[in-house]
Amino acid sequence: MSILVVGSVAYDSVETPFGKVTNAIGGSALYFSSAAHFFSPVKIVAVVGKDFEFDKINFLKEKNVDFDGLLIEEGKTFRWGGRYHPEMNLRDTLYTELNVFENFNPIIPEHYKSSKYIFLANIDPDLQLNVLDQVNNPELIVLDTMNFWITGKSKSLEDVIKRVDMIILNDEEICQLTELSHLHEAALFLFEMGPKALIVKRGEYGSILITRENYFFAPGYPIKKVTDPTGAGDSFAGGFLGYLASVGNFSDENLRKALVYGTVLASYNIENFSFDALRNLNRDDIERRFNRIREMTRF
């Protein structure tokens, strides 16, 4: 089954201790799709300017990613610049130029509206609500957000949370959102609002899946050199939801497998800039790393 993702397409200029790139293709919708397409077809709703170089996304067009929902507006494409610290879990934003993304109004094409799986990437909660009002009875809605919206659009974000099935956050964001310091207590608080599962991203320390019935931890995959963490969260979400959409079943076993697949795709993403590590990846590569994590956690 195909997945609808609504998010950003951007040009990123990134500096890390291992190099830098200027105006590399990025954005949440593309990072998500670069991971999810290994499992399921993806449909993108996003916006770019007239300056966007479409040849840069040909590799996705060839891999079950549908761009009928990509709007082209007068002006320039969203641009972001950042510099990572040596420890790589900290970064400084050098500039943010929203450009056409500032007035993004997601219009869901008619043939996208019956998508059964929805990923609401990190955009304004009011836009996420707009998307939910346009789709027809999806089976699974997964939400991503960030501290900027938790602080600035708390009421709208609360309205979104009431309508989704799963939320993906890091541990700092979950505590900020719920104003609770204990992770499991925070998860139970969120479940009372409507979601059935919480995925907590913890960077190199792995991720946690919490449901009403179960608690599962997946370790981070050991990487020799982290080149660029940009897009790791979105590629994680792509692997996670891509696998779930491919099996069409949300059993505890499949949720656990999805978490590990998310970990695997994120681990490849961070090994190079932009999509360079994911571009030439194949399913055998993914399965090898998946099985390695299985061996790492067997006892």
C-alpha positions in Angstrom: 0.0 0.0 0.0 1.2 3.5 -0.8 2.1 6.2 1.7 1.2 9.9 1.5 3.9 12.2 3.0 3.3 15.9 3.4 6.5 17.9 4.2 9.3 20.0 2.9 11.6 19.9 -0.1 14.7 22.0 0.4 18.2 22.9 -0.5 20.5 22.3 2.4 24.0 23.7 3.0 25.6 21.6 5.7 29.0 21.7 7.5 30.2 18.9 9.7 33.7 17.9 11.0 33.9 15.6 8.0 33.2 18.1 5.2 30.5 20.3 3.8 28.0 20.5 1.0 26.3 23.6 -0.5 22.7 23.6 -1.9 22.3 19.8 -1.6 18.8 18.4 -2.0 17.1 17.8 1.3 13.8 18.4 3.2 11.6 16.1 5.3 9.5 14.8 2.4 12.5 13.7 0.4 14.4 12.1 3.2 11.3 10.2 4.2 10.7 9.0 0.7 14.4 8.0 0.2 13.9 5.5 2.9 10.2 4.4 2.6 10.4 3.5 -1.1 12.4 0.4 -0.3 9.2 -1.1 1.1 6.2 0.8 -0.3 5.3 3.3 -3.0 5.3 6.9 -1.8 3.2 10.0 -2.8 4.7 13.4 -2.0 2.9 16.7 -1.3 5.3 19.6 -1.0 6.2 22.9 -2.7 9.3 24.1 -4.6 10.3 27.3 -6.4 11.0 27.8 -10.0 14.7 27.4 -9.3 14.3 23.7 -8.3 16.5 21.2 -10.2 14.2 18.3 -10.9 17.0 16.1 -12.3 18.2 15.8 -8.7 15.2 13.7 -7.8 15.1 11.4 -10.9 16.4 8.5 -8.8 13.3 8.7 -6.6 10.9 9.0 -9.6 12.4 5.7 -10.8 11.7 4.1 -7.4 7.9 4.2 -6.8 7.9 7.9 -5.6 5.0 9.9 -7.1 5.5 13.7 -7.4 2.0 14.6 -8.7 1.5 16.5 -5.5 4.7 18.6 -5.7 3.6 22.2 -6.3 5.8 24.6 -8.2 5.4 28.2 -7.2 7.0 31.5 -8.3 10.0 32.2 -6.2 12.8 30.2 -4.6 12.9 26.8 -3.0 13.2 26.6 0.8 16.8 26.8 1.9 18.5 25.9 5.2 22.1 26.1 6.4 23.6 24.5 9.5 26.9 23.7 11.1 27.3 20.6 13.3 29.6 20.6 16.4 32.3 17.9 16.8 30.0 15.8 19.0 27.4 15.9 16.2 24.4 15.9 18.4 24.5 19.7 18.5 24.3 22.1 15.6 23.9 25.8 14.9 21.4 27.0 12.3 23.3 29.5 10.1 20.2 30.6 8.1 16.7 29.7 7.3 15.1 31.0 4.1 11.5 29.8 3.9 10.9 31.3 0.4 7.9 29.5 -1.2 7.5 27.3 1.8 6.4 30.3 3.9 3.0 30.3 2.2 2.7 26.5 1.6 -0.9 25.4 1.3 -0.9 21.6 0.9 -3.5 20.6 -1.7 -4.0 16.8 -1.8 -4.6 15.5 -5.3 -7.8 13.6 -5.8 -6.0 10.3 -6.4 -4.0 10.8 -3.2 -7.0 11.3 -0.9 -7.6 7.6 -0.3 -4.1 6.8 0.8 -4.2 4.4 3.7 -1.0 5.5 5.3 -0.2 9.1 6.1 3.1 10.7 7.4 2.7 14.2 8.6 6.3 15.5 8.5 7.5 18.3 10.6 5.4 21.3 9.4 3.0 23.8 10.9 0.3 21.9 12.9 -2.4 24.1 11.1 -1.2 22.6 7.8 -1.2 19.1 9.3 -4.9 19.7 10.3 -5.6 20.9 6.8 -4.2 17.7 5.4 -6.3 15.5 7.7 -9.4 17.3 6.6 -8.7 16.4 3.0 -8.0 12.6 3.2 -10.5 9.8 3.3 -10.3 7.4 6.3 -6.6 6.4 6.4 -5.7 3.3 8.4 -2.6 4.8 10.0 -1.5 8.4 10.6 2.0 9.0 11.9 3.0 12.5 13.2 6.3 14.2 13.5 6.8 17.6 15.1 9.4 19.7 16.9 9.9 22.0 19.9 9.2 25.1 17.7 5.6 24.0 17.2 5.3 22.6 20.7 6.0 26.1 22.0 4.4 28.3 19.3 1.4 26.3 18.2 0.5 24.2 21.2 -3.3 24.3 20.7 -3.2 23.4 17.0 -0.7 20.6 17.8 -2.9 19.2 20.5 -5.8 19.1 17.9 -3.5 17.2 15.5 -2.4 14.7 18.2 -6.0 13.8 19.0 -6.4 12.7 15.3 -3.3 10.6 14.8 -2.4 7.0 15.6 1.4 7.3 16.3 3.8 10.1 17.2 7.6 10.2 16.6 9.5 12.5 18.9 12.9 12.7 20.6 13.1 12.4 24.4 13.5 16.2 24.9 10.4 16.9 22.8 8.2 14.4 24.6 9.0 15.9 27.9 8.5 19.4 26.6 5.1 18.5 25.1 3.7 16.7 28.1 5.6 18.7 30.8 6.5 15.4 32.4 10.0 14.2 33.0 9.4 10.5 33.2 9.1 8.9 29.7 6.6 6.2 30.4 4.4 8.6 32.3 4.6 11.0 29.4 3.6 8.3 27.0 0.5 7.3 29.0 -0.5 11.0 29.1 -0.3 11.1 25.3 -2.3 7.9 25.0 -5.2 9.6 26.8 -5.3 12.2 24.0 -5.8 9.5 21.3 -2.6 8.0 19.9 -1.9 4.3 20.2 1.8 4.3 20.1 4.8 6.6 20.8 8.2 6.2 19.2 11.0 8.0 21.0 14.2 8.8 19.0 17.4 8.8 21.0 20.0 9.3 18.3 23.1 7.0 18.7 21.4 5.4 21.7 18.6 3.9 19.6 14.8 4.3 19.9 11.9 3.2 22.1 8.5 2.0 21.1 5.8 2.4 23.7 2.2 1.2 23.4 -0.4 0.7 26.1 0.5 -3.0 26.3 4.2 -3.1 25.5 7.6 -1.4 25.7 10.4 -2.2 23.2 13.9 -0.8 22.8 16.0 -1.0 19.6 19.7 0.0 19.9 21.4 2.4 17.5 23.4 0.7 14.8 27.2 1.1 15.5 28.5 3.4 12.8 32.3 4.0 12.4 31.9 7.6 11.2 28.8 9.8 11.3 29.3 12.1 8.4 26.0 14.1 8.4 23.0 13.6 10.7 20.7 15.8 8.7 17.5 13.9 7.8 18.2 11.0 10.1 14.8 11.4 11.8 12.9 11.5 8.6 14.7 8.5 7.1 14.0 6.7 10.3 10.3 7.5 9.9 10.5 6.3 6.3 11.9 3.0 7.2 9.4 2.5 10.0 6.3 3.5 8.2 7.5 2.0 4.9 7.8 -1.4 6.4 4.4 -1.2 8.2 2.7 -0.2 5.0 4.3 -3.2 3.2 2.9 -5.7 5.7 -0.4 -4.0 6.4 -0.5 -5.3 9.9 0.2 -3.4 13.1 0.9 -6.4 15.4 3.5 -5.9 18.2 5.9 -8.1 16.3 5.6 -5.9 13.1 5.9 -2.7 15.1 9.2 -4.0 16.6 10.5 -5.0 13.1 9.4 -1.6 11.8 11.4 0.1 14.5 14.5 -1.8 13.6 14.0 -1.1 9.9 13.8 2.6 10.8 17.0 2.3 12.7 18.7 0.7 9.7 17.7 3.3 7.2 18.7 6.1 9.5 22.1 4.4 10.1 22.8 4.5 6.3 21.5 8.0 5.9 24.1 9.5 8.4 27.0 7.9 6.6 27.1 10.5 3.9 25.7 13.9 2.9 22.2 14.4 1.5 20.9 11.2 -0.1 24.3 9.9 -1.2 24.3 6.9 1.1 20.7 6.0 0.4 20.8 6.5 -3.4 22.7 3.3 -4.2 21.4 1.2 -1.4 19.6 -2.0 -2.1 17.3 -4.3 -0.1 20.1 -6.8 0.6 22.1 -4.1 2.3 19.1 -3.3 4.5 18.5 -6.9 5.4 22.2 -7.5 6.3 22.1 -4.6 8.8 18.7 -5.6 10.1 20.0 -9.1 10.8 23.1 -7.7 12.5 20.9 -5.8 14.9 18.9 -8.9 15.5 22.1 -10.7 16.5 23.3 -7.8 18.6 20.1 -8.0 20.8 19.7 -11.8 21.0 20.3 -13.4 24.4 
